[in-house]
Amino acid sequence: MSILNVENVNHDFGGRKILEEVTFRLLKGEHVGLVGANGEGKSTLLNIITGELMPDSGKVEWCNRITTGYLDQHTVLQKGMTIREVLRTAFNHMFELEAEVMEIYDRMGDASEEELNKMMEDVAEIQHELEHNGFYTIDAKIETVAKGLGLGDIGLDKDVADLSGGQRTKVLLVKLLLESPMILILDEPTNYLDHEHIEWLKRYLNDYENSFILVSHDVEFLNSVINVVLHLENSELNRYKGDYDNFMRMNELKKRQIEQAYEKQQKEIEKLETFIAKNKARVATTNMAKSRQKKLDKMDKIELAREKIKPEFHFKEARASSRYLFKTEDLVIGYDEPLTGKLKIELERGQKVAIKGVNGLGKSTLLKTILGALKPYSGNVEKGDYIFPGYFEQESSEDNQKTALQAIWDLFPSMTNGEVRAALAKCGLTNEHIESKMMVLSGGENAKVRLCKLMLREVNWLVLDEPTNHLDVAAKDSLKQALKEFKGTILLVSHDPLFYEDWVTDIWNVEDWTTKIV
């Protein structure tokens, strides 16, 4: 049974073709991975099928009485609302039914006997629906699901404006699961989630009886939860049965077949053109030449897909630092309250350290405190000499009105236009990306601009806070290789063991330091 039909959808943005004649069906029970490189239009397609964006042409049809839930990577939470208040909005339809019951009760005093009987029937029907859907246990349900995704430790009465990126993602995900939609649409749900809760989400999606569409660049996660792949590349969408690994095999086979057919056709075209050139002027053979020309004109020419720019990250190395980049003495990090006990840690030149641990325990706070952007709650950090750090923040605080070109040029005004463009192109960005405002770039494209800034500095210490969030598979592979080759010191926060396990020298687990119950 088809739940969703998308037919011949086209969409352009800023003169750039994003989707061209996109057609597919979503069948009941299918677990779909929507994959493609950064900037190919995956989020645009999701916005079109959810009705957030109108296509230039084409048709999107859902079957009747379908409820959908959309986890959007760009959703904004309203300042002033607590986590609990946001989660309670998942049950707005039930609160509306309760209000309807109260309104019926108010009208009963002036009703006739016949009207009263009808009102009692309506109230009974609504009460049954509320009880059947667990309306009177909403708060207990909120507590249970929130605890399952790690929101319990934060405190449900905390203002959502004070949450980190990872905590906001969890709030949105918990709200979505509480809504229990028939169709889930998830845009990069594992970004900012720690390993424990990614495993929880895997189990949830594997047990999910209905359909979902999932955007993710986490290959291991995709392989564990999907049974269909929709691949978006060069504005075209293709469908593959099976997991991500099977898609890679089939896509590679398809590319080889197209290349072979292209080469065969090019030889045939060359043969026809040679014959036409030799024989079109001779009276005896002119008709044969015209026949070949007609065949050539009618030929359905095979075109090879344009090659994607593969990012090539490389970090410039400054002079060597002192032996120790920093040492701490009884360091406690935190804001209004301590997040850790007293820390006595040090980072030696050449060390490559991954920091892991569940969200909310202070990984980002630790980096900012060590760098001096935040004051310690108590204790101190002693820095070494000749330190040239390069810092990649988890969340961008860019002026989104700037283009990617302007964002780089403002920091490096001595560079020429061509040099800035070349630097951004090296990070896998096209001319369209380079001339686009930061606000319209995808999360992955935005991250590439920020990595470009690091590449243009001379550094001997890379401090990276979740750098792989939003990056596509090719970009992650290139970044991993660049970090392996970097001869300086690295301090990395990551929830992706596959990204760092084979090259870091040490792993620090903040769960060993926290004052919170994990």
C-alpha positions in Angstrom: 0.0 0.0 0.0 1.3 3.4 -1.0 1.3 6.0 1.8 3.0 8.8 -0.1 3.2 9.6 -3.8 5.7 12.1 -5.1 5.4 12.8 -8.8 7.6 14.9 -11.1 8.7 17.4 -8.4 10.9 20.2 -9.6 12.5 22.9 -7.4 15.1 25.6 -8.0 16.7 27.9 -5.5 18.6 31.1 -6.4 18.9 30.0 -10.0 20.3 26.6 -8.9 18.4 23.4 -9.8 17.8 21.4 -6.6 15.3 18.8 -7.6 14.5 17.7 -11.2 11.5 15.4 -12.0 11.8 13.6 -8.6 9.3 10.7 -8.4 9.0 8.0 -5.7 6.4 6.2 -3.6 6.6 5.4 0.2 5.1 2.1 1.0 3.6 1.0 4.3 6.3 -0.4 6.7 9.2 0.9 4.7 12.2 2.2 6.6 13.8 4.6 4.2 17.2 6.3 4.3 17.4 9.5 2.2 21.1 9.9 1.4 23.3 12.2 -0.6 26.2 14.6 -0.3 25.9 17.9 1.6 23.9 20.4 -0.4 22.1 17.9 -2.7 18.7 19.0 -1.4 17.7 16.3 1.1 16.2 18.8 3.6 14.5 20.7 0.7 12.8 17.5 -0.3 11.7 16.8 3.2 10.3 20.3 3.5 8.4 19.8 0.2 6.8 16.5 1.2 5.8 17.8 4.6 4.2 20.9 3.0 6.7 23.4 4.6 7.8 24.4 1.1 6.0 24.4 -2.2 7.7 22.8 -5.2 8.0 24.8 -8.5 6.0 22.0 -10.1 4.9 18.4 -9.4 2.6 16.7 -7.0 2.8 15.4 -3.4 0.0 13.2 -2.2 -0.4 11.5 1.2 -3.1 8.9 1.8 -6.0 9.9 4.0 -5.9 10.1 7.8 -2.1 9.9 7.9 -0.3 11.6 10.8 3.3 12.7 10.3 6.0 13.8 12.7 9.0 15.8 11.4 12.3 16.2 13.3 13.8 19.2 11.5 17.5 20.0 12.1 16.6 23.7 12.0 13.6 23.8 14.3 13.7 26.7 16.8 12.3 26.3 20.3 10.5 29.2 21.9 12.4 31.1 24.6 10.5 31.2 27.9 9.0 27.7 27.6 10.2 24.9 29.9 11.1 21.5 28.6 8.0 20.1 30.2 5.8 22.7 28.5 7.3 21.9 25.1 6.7 18.2 25.6 3.1 18.8 26.7 2.4 20.4 23.3 2.7 16.8 21.9 -0.7 16.3 23.4 -2.4 19.5 22.2 -5.1 17.6 20.4 -6.1 15.9 23.6 -6.1 19.2 25.6 -8.4 20.5 22.9 -10.7 17.6 23.5 -10.7 18.2 27.2 -11.6 21.8 26.6 -14.5 20.6 24.4 -15.7 18.5 27.3 -15.6 21.4 29.7 -17.5 23.6 27.2 -20.2 20.9 26.9 -20.5 20.8 30.7 -21.0 24.6 30.7 -23.9 24.3 28.2 -25.7 21.4 30.0 -27.5 23.7 32.4 -29.6 25.4 29.6 -30.1 22.2 27.5 -33.4 20.4 26.8 -33.6 16.7 27.7 -33.0 15.6 24.1 -30.0 18.0 23.9 -28.7 16.8 27.3 -28.8 13.1 26.1 -26.8 14.1 23.0 -24.3 16.0 25.1 -23.8 13.0 27.5 -23.1 10.8 24.5 -20.6 13.3 23.1 -18.9 13.6 26.6 -18.7 9.8 26.9 -17.2 9.4 23.5 -14.6 12.0 24.1 -13.8 10.6 27.6 -13.3 7.2 26.1 -10.9 8.6 23.5 -8.9 10.5 26.2 -8.7 7.4 28.4 -7.8 5.1 25.5 -4.9 7.5 24.5 -3.6 7.8 28.1 -4.5 11.5 28.6 -4.7 11.1 32.4 -1.2 9.7 32.6 0.5 12.3 30.3 2.9 13.6 32.9 4.1 10.1 33.8 4.5 9.3 30.1 6.5 12.5 29.6 8.8 11.6 32.5 9.4 8.0 31.2 10.3 8.9 27.6 12.3 12.0 28.7 14.3 9.8 31.0 14.9 7.3 28.2 16.6 9.9 26.1 18.5 11.5 29.0 16.4 14.6 29.6 15.7 13.6 33.2 19.1 14.7 34.5 18.7 18.2 32.9 15.5 19.0 34.8 12.2 19.3 32.9 11.5 22.8 34.3 14.6 24.3 32.6 14.0 27.0 30.0 14.7 25.6 26.5 16.6 28.7 25.6 19.3 27.6 28.0 19.9 24.2 26.4 22.8 23.1 24.3 22.4 21.9 20.7 22.3 18.3 21.8 19.8 18.9 24.6 17.5 20.8 22.1 17.7 17.9 19.7 16.7 15.5 22.5 13.7 17.7 23.4 12.5 17.7 19.8 13.0 14.0 19.5 11.2 13.2 22.7 8.2 15.4 21.7 8.1 13.6 18.4 8.0 10.2 20.0 5.3 11.3 22.4 3.1 12.4 19.5 3.3 8.8 18.2 2.8 9.7 14.5 2.0 7.1 11.9 5.0 8.3 9.8 8.3 9.6 11.2 10.4 12.0 9.1 13.8 12.5 10.8 16.5 15.0 9.6 19.9 14.0 11.1 18.4 12.8 14.4 21.8 11.4 15.7 23.5 14.8 15.6 24.5 15.8 19.1 23.1 12.5 20.5 25.6 10.5 22.6 26.3 6.8 21.9 23.9 5.5 24.6 21.0 7.4 23.2 21.9 6.6 19.5 21.6 2.9 20.5 18.2 3.6 22.2 17.0 5.3 19.0 18.3 2.3 16.9 16.1 0.0 19.0 13.1 2.3 18.7 13.4 2.5 14.9 13.9 -1.2 14.5 10.8 -1.9 16.5 8.8 0.9 14.6 5.9 -0.8 12.8 5.1 2.1 10.5 7.2 3.9 7.9 9.9 6.5 8.3 12.2 8.6 6.2 15.6 9.2 7.7 18.4 11.6 6.7 21.7 10.6 8.2 25.4 10.5 7.3 26.1 7.9 10.0 26.6 4.7 7.9 26.6 2.3 10.8 23.3 3.8 12.1 21.7 3.7 8.6 22.8 0.0 8.1 21.1 -0.9 11.4 17.7 0.6 10.8 16.8 1.0 7.0 15.5 -1.4 4.3 15.2 1.1 1.4 17.6 3.9 0.2 16.6 7.0 -1.7 19.7 8.5 -3.2 19.7 12.2 -4.2 22.5 13.2 -6.6 22.7 15.9 -9.3 19.0 16.8 -8.7 17.9 13.3 -9.5 16.4 10.7 -7.1 17.0 6.9 -7.4 15.6 4.1 -5.3 17.5 1.0 -4.0 16.2 -1.9 -1.9 18.3 -3.0 1.1 20.7 -1.2 3.5 23.3 1.4 2.9 26.1 -1.1 2.1 23.9 -2.7 -0.6 23.1 0.7 -2.0 26.8 1.5 -2.3 27.4 -1.8 -4.2 24.4 -1.3 -6.6 25.2 2.4 -7.2 28.8 1.6 -8.1 27.6 -1.2 -10.4 25.2 1.2 -12.0 27.9 3.9 -12.5 30.2 1.3 -14.2 27.4 0.2 -16.5 26.6 3.8 -17.5 30.3 4.5 -18.1 30.7 1.4 -20.3 27.5 2.3 -22.3 28.9 5.8 -22.7 32.2 4.6 -24.0 30.5 2.3 -26.4 28.2 5.0 -27.6 31.1 7.5 -28.1 32.8 5.0 -30.3 29.7 4.6 -32.4 29.2 8.4 -32.6 32.8 8.8 -33.7 32.3 6.0 -36.4 29.1 7.7 -37.7 30.6 11.2 -37.8 33.7 9.9 -39.7 31.5 8.1 -42.2 29.3 11.2 -42.7 32.4 13.5 -43.1 33.9 11.2 -45.8 30.7 10.5 -47.8 28.3 13.5 -47.6 30.0 15.3 -50.5 30.1 12.3 -52.9 27.0 11.8 -55.1 27.2 8.0 -54.9 27.2 7.9 -51.1 25.4 11.1 -50.1 22.1 9.2 -49.3 24.0 6.8 -47.0 25.6 9.7 -45.3 22.2 11.4 -44.7 20.8 8.1 -43.3 23.7 8.0 -40.8 23.1 11.6 -39.9 19.4 10.9 -39.2 20.5 8.0 -36.9 23.0 10.3 -35.2 20.3 13.0 -34.7 17.8 10.5 -33.2 20.3 8.9 -30.9 19.5 9.3 -27.2 22.8 10.6 -26.0 24.2 9.2 -22.7 25.6 11.8 -20.3 27.9 11.0 -17.5 27.0 12.6 -14.1 29.2 15.5 -13.3 31.9 14.6 -10.8 31.4 15.8 -7.3 34.1 18.0 -5.8 35.7 15.9 -3.1 36.8 17.9 -0.1 40.5 17.8 0.7 41.2 19.0 4.2 44.7 19.9 5.3 45.8 22.0 8.3 48.8 24.4 8.2 51.2 23.7 11.1 52.6 26.5 13.2 55.9 26.2 15.1 56.1 23.6 17.8 54.6 24.4 21.2 56.1 23.9 24.6 56.1 20.4 25.9 52.8 20.9 27.8 50.0 22.8 26.2 48.1 23.1 29.5 48.0 21.7 33.0 45.1 22.1 35.4 45.3 22.4 39.2 42.1 21.5 41.1 40.0 22.6 38.1 36.3 22.5 38.5 34.1 23.5 35.5 30.6 24.8 35.5 28.3 27.8 35.5 25.9 28.2 38.4 26.9 24.9 39.8 29.9 22.6 39.4 29.8 20.0 36.6 32.9 18.1 37.8 35.0 17.3 40.8 38.6 18.7 41.0 40.5 17.9 37.8 44.2 17.4 37.5 44.7 16.8 33.8 47.4 17.8 31.3 47.9 17.8 27.5 51.3 17.1 26.1 52.6 18.2 22.7 51.7 15.6 20.0 48.9 14.0 22.0 45.6 13.4 20.1 42.9 13.1 22.7 39.2 12.2 22.1 36.7 13.4 24.8 33.6 11.2 25.1 30.6 11.0 27.5 26.9 11.5 27.5 25.5 15.0 26.7 25.1 17.6 29.5 28.2 16.7 31.5 30.4 19.6 30.3 32.4 18.5 27.3 32.0 21.8 25.5 32.3 23.7 28.8 35.6 21.9 29.4 37.0 23.0 26.0 35.9 26.6 26.5 37.3 26.7 30.0 40.7 25.4 28.9 40.8 27.9 26.0 40.0 30.7 28.3 36.6 31.6 26.8 34.9 30.6 30.2 36.2 31.2 33.7 36.7 28.1 35.8 34.1 27.4 38.5 37.2 27.0 40.7 40.8 26.1 40.3 43.0 27.1 37.4 44.4 26.3 34.0 48.1 26.9 33.3 48.8 27.3 29.6 52.1 26.5 27.9 54.2 28.7 25.6 53.9 29.2 21.8 50.3 28.0 21.7 48.5 28.6 18.4 45.0 27.0 18.8 42.4 26.5 16.1 38.9 26.1 17.6 35.9 24.5 15.9 32.7 25.2 17.9 29.8 22.7 18.0 27.3 25.4 17.0 28.0 28.2 14.6 27.5 31.8 15.7 28.0 33.1 12.2 26.4 36.3 10.8 24.1 34.4 8.5 23.6 37.4 6.2 27.2 37.0 4.9 28.1 34.8 1.9 30.6 32.0 2.4 33.0 34.2 0.3 32.5 37.2 2.7 32.9 35.0 5.8 36.4 34.0 4.7 37.4 37.3 3.2 36.5 39.3 6.3 39.0 37.2 8.3 41.7 37.0 5.6 41.4 40.4 3.7 44.9 40.1 2.1 43.7 37.0 0.1 42.5 37.6 -3.5 39.1 36.7 -4.7 40.5 33.7 -6.5 42.5 32.5 -3.5 39.4 32.6 -1.3 37.4 30.7 -3.9 40.1 28.1 -4.3 40.3 27.6 -0.5 36.5 27.0 -0.3 36.5 24.8 -3.3 39.2 22.6 -1.7 36.7 22.0 1.1 34.1 20.7 -1.4 32.1 23.8 -2.0 30.8 24.8 -5.5 30.5 28.3 -6.9 26.8 28.3 -5.9 27.7 27.5 -2.3 30.5 30.1 -2.2 28.2 32.9 -3.4 25.3 31.8 -1.2 24.5 33.4 2.2 25.5 31.3 5.2 21.8 31.2 6.3 20.8 29.2 3.2 23.6 26.7 3.3 23.0 23.2 4.7 24.5 22.2 8.0 27.3 20.3 6.2 28.1 23.2 3.8 28.2 25.6 6.8 30.6 23.2 8.6 32.9 23.2 5.6 33.1 27.0 5.6 34.1 26.9 9.2 36.7 24.2 8.6 38.1 26.3 5.8 38.8 29.1 8.3 40.9 26.7 10.4 42.8 25.4 7.3 43.9 29.0 6.5 45.4 29.6 9.9 48.8 28.3 11.1 48.0 26.2 14.2 49.7 23.7 16.4 46.7 22.7 18.5 43.3 21.8 17.0 40.3 22.0 19.5 37.3 20.4 17.7 33.8 20.2 19.2 31.8 17.6 17.3 33.3 18.5 13.9 31.6 15.6 12.0 28.0 16.7 12.8 26.3 17.3 9.4 29.3 16.3 7.3 28.7 13.8 4.5 30.6 10.5 4.3 33.3 11.8 1.9 33.9 14.9 4.0 34.2 12.8 7.2 36.7 10.5 5.5 38.8 13.5 4.3 38.7 15.2 7.7 39.8 12.0 9.4 42.8 11.6 7.1 43.8 15.3 7.7 43.7 14.8 11.5 45.8 11.6 11.2 48.4 13.5 9.2 48.4 16.6 11.4 51.6 16.6 13.4 50.4 19.0 16.1 48.2 18.3 19.1 44.4 17.6 19.0 41.6 17.8 21.5 38.4 16.3 20.0 34.9 16.0 21.4 33.0 13.3 19.5 30.2 10.7 19.8 31.5 8.7 16.8 34.1 6.1 17.9 34.5 4.9 14.3 35.8 8.4 13.4 38.5 8.6 16.1 39.4 5.2 17.5 42.1 4.2 15.1 44.2 7.4 15.3 43.8 9.1 18.8 46.5 8.4 21.4 44.2 8.9 24.5 40.5 8.9 25.3 39.1 11.0 28.2 35.7 10.1 29.5 33.9 13.0 31.3 31.6 10.4 33.0 34.6 9.6 35.2 34.8 13.3 36.3 31.2 14.4 36.6 29.4 15.2 39.8 26.1 14.1 38.3 24.5 10.7 38.4 25.1 9.0 34.9 
